[in-house]
Amino acid sequence: MGFYLGLTSGTSMDAIDAYLSVSSPKSTGRELFNLPWLNSKLGLFSRRSEDVQATLQQFTAATVAAAVHRHARGAALYICGGGAHNAGLLEALARLVAPNRVAASAALGLDPDYVEAVAFAWFARRTLDGLTSSAGSVTGAEGARILGGVYRYA
């Protein structure tokens, strides 16, 4: 079994949140980042959104590359979600994780825009079958758990 990592359009904002330990709006898909919020948190001197976008793109690529080097040296990296549509991000990742392969999840036959839906369908199927889906190292759960619930009405 390989190591897979998905990038979505909210990855940069999520990475900044984790890094700064602050609350911010969650991603709702493709978005432009909130320049006033970024300036207040990062103390950016530039007011040009192009500079902010380039900084966020590089921050995302460097964060992912560090994780790949630490946990998946040599593994292929398949990108999904909004990140798969960002040619600059894909190029930066390819450069930073070389010689690891970097490709959109479409190379595996899975449309990058459908990965989240497929994941939730997998969770739902496991829940309906009464099977656990949790990993304590990811969810913080102390043991195996069935995720979600099924509520039937008459």
C-alpha positions, -999 to +999 in steps of 0.1 A: +000+000+000+013+034-009+014+067+009-012+092-003-015+129+005-043+151-007-041+188-012-072+209-014-077+246-021-078+253+017-045+237+024-026+270+026-051+285+050-051+253+071-013+252+072-011+288+083-037+281+110-018+252+123+014+272+122+000+303+140-025+284+162-052+310+155-088+307+142-097+317+107-124+311+082-124+275+068-121+269+031-153+266+011-135+258-021-115+280-044-109+313-028-088+344-026-071+347+007-082+374+031-054+400+027-063+421+058-063+389+079-030+377+065-015+411+071-026+412+107-013+377+114+019+376+093+028+413+094+032+413+056+046+445+042+034+440+007-002+448-001-001+431-035-022+401-036+001+384-061+029+385-034+006+370-008-005+343-032+031+334-041+040+333-004+011+310+005+019+288-025+055+284-014+046+280+022+022+252+012+047+235-010+075+237+017+052+224+044+041+194+023+076+187+011+089+187+047+062+161+056+071+140+025+108+140+034+100+130+069+073+104+064+073+093+027+108+096+012+106+081-023+068+077-024+047+092-051+027+122-042-008+124-058-026+158-055-063+162-053-088+190-048-081+225-058-044+220-054-044+197-085-055+227-106-027+249-094+002+245-119+025+267-098+019+246-067+025+214-086+057+227-100+069+239-066+061+205-051+078+186-079+109+207-073+109+203-035+102+166-033+123+154-063+129+127-072+095+117-058+068+116-085+042+144-082+009+141-102-028+148-099-050+120-086-064+118-121-032+097-129-047+070-106-081+073-124-097+095-097-109+130-107-091+154-082-124+172-076-141+140-064-116+127-038-134+142-008-167+128-019-152+094-024-136+095+011-169+104+027-187+077+007-161+052+021-168+065+056-205+062+051-202+026+038-181+016+068-206+032+091-235+014+075-216-019+077-209-013+114-171-010+108-146+014+124-129+041+105-110+059+131-072+060+136-063+073+170-031+089+157-053+110+134-086+115+153-072+114+189-097+087+198-085+063+225-098+033+205-114+021+173-147+040+166-175+039+141-176+074+127-209+091+120-244+079+127-274+066+109-308+080+119-339+065+104-374+079+105-408+063+100 
